[in-house]
Amino acid sequence: MKKNSLLLLLQVVIASTVCLAPFASQAQNLRNTSPFSWSCSNGMELKTSGTPENLTLEWNSRSFVMNKETSLPGSLRYKNMDTGLDLVVLGNKAMLFNIKSGVRLADFCQTAEMKGGKDPHLFTKAE
């Protein structure tokens, strides 16, 4: 009886490892991505890391996983429905809203590269 229980446990562990492996590699990729700093016109700062599909936002010393949403051509939109954070990225700026309270938290946010005329890093294609 013990042998069957151990075999079953081993099968569950192996199956879990196989199923979770893609998520572990995604998490590792996000941790390995250097954050991009954005300075905003109202004196606020935020950071983004990850990829356009797997974005993490650092805001007020906390990290938030942001889900990519459908948006208008030429823009990107990321939301965290639990907190109400809504990041809208255009070609020349980004804005951070709290859609639960209806407040704009940060306006006209740009990275150093954007201030130099380049597109936001989130618009770059993965190679």
Secondary structure, 3 states (H helix, E strand, C coil): CHHHHHHHHHHHHHHHHHHHHHHHHHHHHHHHCCCEEEECCCCCEEEEEECCCCEEEEECCEEEEEEEECCCCCCEEEEECCCCEEEEECCCCEEEEECCCCEEEEEEEECHHHHCCCCCHHHCCCC
